[in-house]
Amino acid sequence: MSDFQIYLTIGIFAVVILAIAFDLMDMALAALLGVGAMIVTGILEDKDFLEVPATAGGAIALLFGGMVVAHVLEKSGVFERLGTPFLRLTGGSGKRFLLMLVLTVAVVCAFLPNATTVILLAPIIIRVAKALDVGFVGPLVITAIVSNAAGLLTLVGDPATFIVGSAIGMTFTQYLRQVSLGGVLAVLVIVPFLPRLLPEVWNARRALTGADSGPRITRPWVAALALCILTFMVLMFLFGDALPVRIVPPSVAILAAALALLVVYGARVESVDDALRAVDWKTLFFLGAILCLMQGFTKTGLLQGLSLKLFGWFGTDFTLVALAILAGVGILSSVLANIPVVAASVVMTKGYLVAAEAVPELALSGGFTDWPPAVLPVFVAMMFAGTLGGNATMIGASANIVSVGICAREGERVSFVRFLRYGLPITVAQLVVGALYVLALVWLAH
């Protein structure tokens, strides 16, 4: 790639991000136009598009499968039915509503991808907000932010976290032992911000008179089968790695989606076409386009150069490298979608570790799992950076994009700056907590 193409790649990236940040055009359109510009200028070639699924296809599969299962659960009426007891438990208190929101989202997102969690819980959040006579935008944005933080609780909670974990061969149970506590801390950090960021919701008090029982479940067998599929999905996330035929989380998501569509088809709830139309294809296309842009950025060789720069700056001081990655990837994940940022950072970090002779060159391949304990905090820092850094802006994480899309469908447009007011202060605090957690891991490794 020529120097001109390198500068052009950086320029295209900058234009796409600025167009999204200043609401100059639809974010999916901006990303697709950026991909088109890279194709026309010869930056992206046919073979480059084949490499995108290899780096982040698993994360996209998790999102797609989760969206299909979430739609079938929504059609069953189970989660809308749960909205009534949720509303009653709030007792008309906005404070209790927000605290219950944090707890509920964290529990659900421990087992399902964050974007799926937002889709499932959005009808409940909107219904309760309207019953309390408060705006639903703030609670939905907080739902996305909590889901991203809770994505650190398990390996499948956030696609960005899954990319890092799968890249180093970390299993579901290994993740629980080494990272999950950090996810708990990241969720707890959000609570002190609630009265400051959403004072009108926090201080709300309403008398709940005559709350109805909610919509009746008209197809109980469909609801039962949908819940069975959800249970199957969770169990396979937990134990799929231990089966004789190993089934990894993306495969579990696709399998669950197929079963969910079978239920829709067999029970004649709706056509398969209609069920697939309900998938948030715009979010998936946006992430795919950003991944293609990131592939063009990878071709510039800047990532390889950064690998050598890291070694030149920090040598084999893995603690400083972990903190640098936490800050750098955290900032990038706030202005770019965290999935492609993390995918590129994995490549850069592996290159650094090879240059530092911490691992053999074989580690650059996908199947290497023999990572020294001293380097694991570096990858954990990347998980924190990608997952929590994505909380800052509306394009930082898939859950953010989904929540903004739901608000738009409900008649409330969320601008880049409006989301930033909620996300930025929480993100800074969470990254500080993440840094302390990484330092604790380094201390334990010694």
Secondary structure, DSSP 8 states (H G I E B T S, - for coil): --HHHHHHHHHHHHHHHHHHHTTSS-HHHHHHHHHHHHHHTTSS-HHHHHHHHHHHHHHHHHHHHHHHHHHHHHHHTHHHHHHHHHHHHHTTBHHHHHHHHHHHHHHHHTTS-HHHHHHHHHHHHHHHHHHTTS-SHHHHHHHHHHHHHHTTSSTTS-HHHHHHHHHTT--HHHHHHHTHHHHHHHHHHHGGGHHHH-HHHHT-B----S-------S-HHHHHHHHHHHHHHHHHHHHGGGSSS---HHHHHHHHHHHHHHHHHHHTSS-HHHHHHTS-HHHHHHHHHHHHHHHHHHHTTHHHHHHHHHHHHHTT-HHHHHHHHHHHHHHHHHHS-HHHHHHHHHHHHHHHHHHTTSS-GGGGSTT-----GGGHHHHHHHHHHHHHHTTSSTTSSHHHHHHHHHHHHTT----HHHHHHHHHHHHHHHHHHHHHHHHHHHHHH-
